[in-house]
Amino acid sequence: ARFDDGAGGDNEVQRTMLELINQLDGFDPRGNIKVLMATNRPDTLDPALMRPGRLDRKIEFSLPDLEGRTHIFKIHARSMSVERDIRFELLARLCPNSTGAEIRSVCTEAGMFAIRARRKIATEKDFLEAVNKVIKSYAKFSATPRYMTYN
């Protein structure tokens, strides 16, 4: 079985997946029913769920690339008091495979470093320390694998 790794909760997951597949197969193809699904764990999807006729369209929202991460840093830094010469592209390079939420957390933490130092302006050093604290901790404790592409 797809979910059989010896854990007791997996039987419930397997039953739920089978029920979902049965419900999808029961839809009238001429009906006006739209089903939206989302996952951050495509590796755990049962191949039976993904076969043609059950889910007709798949749209991937991948992680931001270097340009996207740089832009996300700039967006969040706009609402902060920061040094003028912060190298946002460098920060983005230090955060490969990071989500927008993780980058926002880096910006928040950089602001906290400045506050703790009793400064009104966040420096590039604050951002670098925040990257080290936030991104490294996500990588250490995240149970979700990172994906560059998923087909």
Residue pairs with C-beta under 8 A, 6 or more apart in sequence:
1 10
1 14
2 14
2 17
2 46
2 47
3 10
3 11
3 13
3 14
3 17
3 44
3 46
4 10
4 14
17 46
17 49
20 49
21 46
21 48
21 49
21 54
24 35
24 49
24 54
24 55
25 54
27 33
27 35
35 55
37 55
39 45
40 144
41 144
41 145
42 147
42 150
43 145
43 147
48 54
49 55
50 58
60 149
60 150
62 147
62 148
62 149
62 150
63 97
63 98
63 99
63 146
63 147
63 148
64 71
64 72
64 98
64 99
64 100
64 103
66 89
66 92
66 93
69 91
69 92
69 95
69 98
69 103
70 88
70 89
70 91
70 92
72 92
72 100
72 103
72 104
73 88
73 91
73 92
73 103
73 106
73 107
74 88
76 103
76 104
76 107
76 108
77 86
77 88
77 107
77 122
80 107
80 110
80 111
80 122
81 114
81 120
81 121
81 122
82 110
82 121
82 122
82 123
83 121
83 122
83 123
83 124
85 124
86 123
86 124
86 127
87 124
91 106
91 124
91 127
91 128
91 131
92 103
94 128
94 131
94 135
95 102
95 103
95 106
95 131
95 135
97 146
97 148
98 106
98 135
98 138
102 134
102 135
102 138
105 134
106 127
106 130
106 131
106 134
106 135
107 127
107 130
108 130
109 129
109 130
109 133
109 134
110 122
110 126
110 127
110 129
110 130
111 122
111 126
112 130
113 122
113 126
113 129
113 130
114 120
114 121
114 122
114 123
114 126
117 126
